[in-house]
């Protein structure tokens, strides 16, 4: 029950923040992230997932967005996005 309530609250908060501008950390690749990722979702997803995703998992996520959801991101841009996310929003690798 607590888990369902937590998920519902997170979804409601996300909807409320959807129109708020999201400031991401400066760095090489930020432009590619801002241009490519907002086509499908808010940039809050990056900050929310940064506590969970390691660099390898960011690579998996970007691949999923491209192959599973059809995000229009070419190979070079995907590499730029993965490098930016790994450098600025990655959790430490799991041991």
MDAnalysis code that builds the backbone (N, CA, C; Angstrom):
import MDAnalysis as mda
import numpy as np

u = mda.Universe.empty(285, n_residues=95, atom_resindex=np.repeat(np.arange(95), 3), trajectory=True)
u.add_TopologyAttr("name", ["N", "CA", "C"] * 95)
u.add_TopologyAttr("resid", np.arange(1, 96))
u.add_TopologyAttr("resname", ["UNK", "UNK", "UNK", "UNK", "UNK", "UNK", "UNK", "UNK", "UNK", "UNK", "UNK", "UNK", "UNK", "UNK", "UNK", "UNK", "UNK", "UNK", "UNK", "UNK", "UNK", "UNK", "UNK", "UNK", "UNK", "UNK", "UNK", "UNK", "UNK", "UNK", "UNK", "UNK", "UNK", "UNK", "UNK", "UNK", "UNK", "UNK", "UNK", "UNK", "UNK", "UNK", "UNK", "UNK", "UNK", "UNK", "UNK", "UNK", "UNK", "UNK", "UNK", "UNK", "UNK", "UNK", "UNK", "UNK", "UNK", "UNK", "UNK", "UNK", "UNK", "UNK", "UNK", "UNK", "UNK", "UNK", "UNK", "UNK", "UNK", "UNK", "UNK", "UNK", "UNK", "UNK", "UNK", "UNK", "UNK", "UNK", "UNK", "UNK", "UNK", "UNK", "UNK", "UNK", "UNK", "UNK", "UNK", "UNK", "UNK", "UNK", "UNK", "UNK", "UNK", "UNK", "UNK"])
u.atoms.positions = np.array([
    [0.822, -1.186, 0.000],
    [0.000, 0.000, 0.000],
    [0.865, 1.249, 0.000],
    [1.892, 1.275, 0.868],
    [2.778, 2.429, 0.939],
    [3.471, 2.671, -0.399],
    [3.892, 1.600, -1.064],
    [4.564, 1.715, -2.357],
    [3.637, 2.331, -3.397],
    [2.382, 1.924, -3.429],
    [1.418, 2.484, -4.383],
    [1.196, 3.967, -4.122],
    [1.092, 4.322, -2.858],
    [0.900, 5.725, -2.498],
    [2.118, 6.552, -2.887],
    [3.300, 6.016, -2.672],
    [4.524, 6.724, -3.035],
    [4.593, 6.944, -4.540],
    [4.287, 5.923, -5.312],
    [4.303, 6.042, -6.772],
    [3.285, 7.077, -7.226],
    [2.090, 7.043, -6.654],
    [1.057, 8.012, -7.022],
    [1.499, 9.437, -6.718],
    [2.122, 9.638, -5.583],
    [2.599, 10.977, -5.226],
    [3.720, 11.443, -6.148],
    [4.614, 10.548, -6.507],
    [5.692, 10.912, -7.426],
    [5.151, 11.279, -8.795],
    [4.179, 10.538, -9.267],
    [3.577, 10.842, -10.567],
    [2.854, 12.180, -10.537],
    [2.156, 12.451, -9.450],
    [1.448, 13.725, -9.324],
    [2.442, 14.881, -9.267],
    [3.519, 14.706, -8.541],
    [4.537, 15.755, -8.445],
    [5.187, 15.993, -9.798],
    [5.432, 14.929, -10.529],
    [6.043, 15.054, -11.843],
    [5.131, 15.842, -12.777],
    [3.851, 15.564, -12.756],
    [2.913, 16.292, -13.604],
    [2.897, 17.769, -13.242],
    [2.963, 18.061, -11.976],
    [2.959, 19.455, -11.525],
    [4.227, 20.185, -11.944],
    [5.342, 19.475, -12.034],
    [6.611, 20.088, -12.388],
    [6.918, 20.047, -13.881],
    [6.046, 19.422, -14.668],
    [6.322, 19.223, -16.088],
    [6.575, 20.532, -16.826],
    [5.933, 21.606, -16.444],
    [6.102, 22.876, -17.123],
    [7.234, 23.716, -16.554],
    [7.821, 23.287, -15.461],
    [8.912, 24.026, -14.849],
    [10.195, 23.791, -15.640],
    [10.964, 24.841, -15.895],
    [12.248, 24.629, -16.569],
    [13.201, 23.840, -15.668],
    [13.945, 22.947, -16.268],
    [14.878, 22.112, -15.522],
    [16.297, 22.526, -15.887],
    [17.050, 22.940, -14.901],
    [18.441, 23.310, -15.125],
    [19.318, 22.092, -14.880],
    [20.009, 21.684, -15.923],
    [20.945, 20.572, -15.797],
    [22.350, 21.121, -15.628],
    [23.238, 20.268, -15.147],
    [24.626, 20.657, -14.929],
    [25.279, 21.028, -16.267],
    [26.089, 22.093, -16.282],
    [26.801, 22.434, -17.513],
    [27.837, 21.365, -17.842],
    [28.107, 21.211, -19.106],
    [29.120, 20.246, -19.518],
    [29.007, 19.936, -20.992],
    [30.038, 19.295, -21.512],
    [30.037, 18.881, -22.913],
    [28.878, 17.915, -23.146],
    [28.059, 18.224, -24.121],
    [26.922, 17.366, -24.443],
    [25.593, 17.867, -23.923],
    [25.607, 18.911, -23.113],
    [24.352, 19.426, -22.552],
    [23.367, 19.826, -23.648],
    [23.852, 20.477, -24.698],
    [22.956, 20.888, -25.784],
    [22.260, 19.685, -26.425],
    [23.005, 18.611, -26.641],
    [22.425, 17.406, -27.244],
    [21.358, 16.809, -26.338],
    [21.606, 16.806, -25.034],
    [20.636, 16.279, -24.078],
    [19.376, 17.137, -24.083],
    [19.568, 18.447, -23.992],
    [18.409, 19.337, -23.948],
    [17.586, 19.256, -25.232],
    [18.246, 19.139, -26.354],
    [17.540, 19.080, -27.637],
    [16.858, 17.733, -27.859],
    [17.541, 16.656, -27.553],
    [17.050, 15.318, -27.891],
    [16.071, 14.741, -26.873],
    [16.350, 14.920, -25.597],
    [15.562, 14.230, -24.577],
    [14.191, 14.862, -24.346],
    [14.104, 16.188, -24.500],
    [12.826, 16.852, -24.236],
    [11.783, 16.593, -25.310],
    [12.180, 15.968, -26.379],
    [11.209, 15.614, -27.420],
    [10.144, 14.681, -26.842],
    [10.562, 13.809, -25.922],
    [9.639, 12.798, -25.390],
    [9.276, 12.976, -23.917],
    [10.154, 13.603, -23.135],
    [9.873, 13.693, -21.699],
    [10.593, 14.882, -21.078],
    [10.203, 15.208, -19.884],
    [10.846, 16.275, -19.140],
    [12.271, 15.893, -18.749],
    [13.102, 16.893, -18.601],
    [14.474, 16.632, -18.178],
    [14.563, 16.230, -16.715],
    [13.458, 16.348, -15.989],
    [13.438, 15.868, -14.600],
    [13.740, 14.375, -14.520],
    [13.435, 13.624, -15.569],
    [13.742, 12.193, -15.561],
    [15.232, 11.962, -15.329],
    [16.055, 12.830, -15.892],
    [17.500, 12.674, -15.732],
    [17.879, 12.822, -14.268],
    [17.413, 13.878, -13.652],
    [17.754, 14.094, -12.242],
    [17.154, 13.015, -11.352],
    [15.933, 12.573, -11.634],
    [15.299, 11.546, -10.802],
    [16.040, 10.219, -10.889],
    [16.535, 9.883, -12.073],
    [17.207, 8.598, -12.259],
    [18.685, 8.631, -11.924],
    [19.239, 9.817, -11.691],
    [20.673, 9.917, -11.445],
    [21.120, 9.188, -10.179],
    [20.223, 8.990, -9.249],
    [20.604, 8.275, -8.022],
    [20.624, 6.762, -8.223],
    [20.076, 6.290, -9.338],
    [19.977, 4.856, -9.590],
    [20.914, 4.358, -10.688],
    [21.099, 5.147, -11.737],
    [21.726, 4.646, -12.949],
    [23.232, 4.874, -12.993],
    [23.954, 3.792, -13.215],
    [25.403, 3.843, -13.406],
    [25.675, 4.237, -14.862],
    [26.921, 4.505, -15.221],
    [27.205, 4.804, -16.627],
    [26.719, 3.713, -17.595],
    [26.918, 2.450, -17.245],
    [26.437, 1.367, -18.117],
    [24.916, 1.372, -18.224],
    [24.246, 1.697, -17.137],
    [22.780, 1.730, -17.159],
    [22.260, 2.944, -17.928],
    [22.979, 4.055, -17.918],
    [22.596, 5.197, -18.762],
    [22.692, 4.794, -20.228],
    [23.746, 4.057, -20.572],
    [23.881, 3.585, -21.958],
    [22.690, 2.708, -22.335],
    [22.292, 1.829, -21.431],
    [21.136, 0.972, -21.666],
    [19.861, 1.802, -21.836],
    [19.708, 2.833, -21.005],
    [18.521, 3.693, -21.082],
    [18.456, 4.435, -22.413],
    [19.575, 4.995, -22.841],
    [19.585, 5.719, -24.115],
    [19.296, 4.761, -25.267],
    [19.858, 3.572, -25.206],
    [19.573, 2.561, -26.235],
    [18.098, 2.191, -26.239],
    [17.512, 2.046, -25.058],
    [16.081, 1.727, -24.958],
    [15.237, 2.843, -25.559],
    [15.600, 4.079, -25.287],
    [14.844, 5.206, -25.840],
    [14.875, 5.189, -27.361],
    [16.024, 4.818, -27.914],
    [16.169, 4.782, -29.376],
    [15.477, 3.586, -30.007],
    [15.759, 2.385, -29.483],
    [15.252, 1.176, -30.130],
    [13.852, 0.791, -29.668],
    [13.578, 1.001, -28.398],
    [12.274, 0.616, -27.864],
    [11.190, 1.654, -28.064],
    [11.580, 2.929, -27.961],
    [10.594, 4.002, -28.045],
    [10.730, 4.843, -29.307],
    [11.730, 4.560, -30.128],
    [11.875, 5.241, -31.413],
    [12.374, 6.671, -31.342],
    [13.124, 7.010, -30.301],
    [13.658, 8.363, -30.207],
    [14.554, 8.640, -31.420],
    [14.348, 9.780, -32.072],
    [15.130, 10.094, -33.274],
    [16.519, 10.637, -32.935],
    [17.378, 9.733, -32.466],
    [18.731, 10.100, -32.048],
    [19.707, 9.225, -32.818],
    [20.622, 9.865, -33.560],
    [21.605, 9.081, -34.318],
    [22.717, 8.574, -33.391],
    [23.573, 7.724, -33.932],
    [24.628, 7.087, -33.128],
    [25.566, 8.115, -32.476],
    [25.981, 9.116, -33.244],
    [26.917, 10.110, -32.701],
    [26.283, 10.900, -31.559],
    [25.037, 11.310, -31.740],
    [24.348, 12.058, -30.697],
    [24.118, 11.183, -29.474],
    [23.790, 9.916, -29.688],
    [23.599, 8.995, -28.566],
    [24.880, 8.882, -27.741],
    [26.019, 8.796, -28.422],
    [27.298, 8.722, -27.703],
    [27.548, 9.984, -26.887],
    [27.227, 11.141, -27.440],
    [27.392, 12.411, -26.731],
    [26.501, 12.443, -25.493],
    [25.256, 12.016, -25.659],
    [24.297, 12.005, -24.545],
    [24.779, 11.055, -23.450],
    [25.203, 9.872, -23.828],
    [25.678, 8.875, -22.852],
    [26.884, 9.413, -22.083],
    [27.809, 10.042, -22.779],
    [28.994, 10.601, -22.110],
    [28.582, 11.702, -21.132],
    [27.662, 12.577, -21.543],
    [27.210, 13.655, -20.661],
    [26.533, 13.081, -19.415],
    [25.599, 12.159, -19.616],
    [24.869, 11.579, -18.484],
    [25.811, 10.812, -17.554],
    [26.747, 10.092, -18.131],
    [27.694, 9.320, -17.326],
    [28.611, 10.230, -16.504],
    [28.994, 11.347, -17.088],
    [29.904, 12.278, -16.391],
    [29.199, 13.114, -15.346],
    [27.919, 13.414, -15.569],
    [27.231, 14.380, -14.715],
    [26.096, 13.824, -13.862],
    [25.548, 12.678, -14.245],
    [24.354, 12.173, -13.539],
    [24.387, 10.673, -13.295],
    [25.565, 10.113, -13.149],
    [25.648, 8.668, -12.927],
    [25.910, 8.343, -11.465],
    [25.245, 7.308, -11.017],
    [25.523, 6.752, -9.690],
    [26.801, 5.931, -9.790],
    [27.491, 5.734, -8.687],
    [28.692, 4.891, -8.726],
    [28.336, 3.479, -9.182],
    [29.242, 2.844, -9.933],
    [28.988, 1.463, -10.354],
    [28.703, 0.575, -9.141],
    [27.790, -0.363, -9.326],
    [27.423, -1.293, -8.249],
    [28.508, -2.352, -8.115],
    [28.818, -2.712, -6.880],
    [29.845, -3.733, -6.685],
    [29.267, -5.108, -6.611],
])
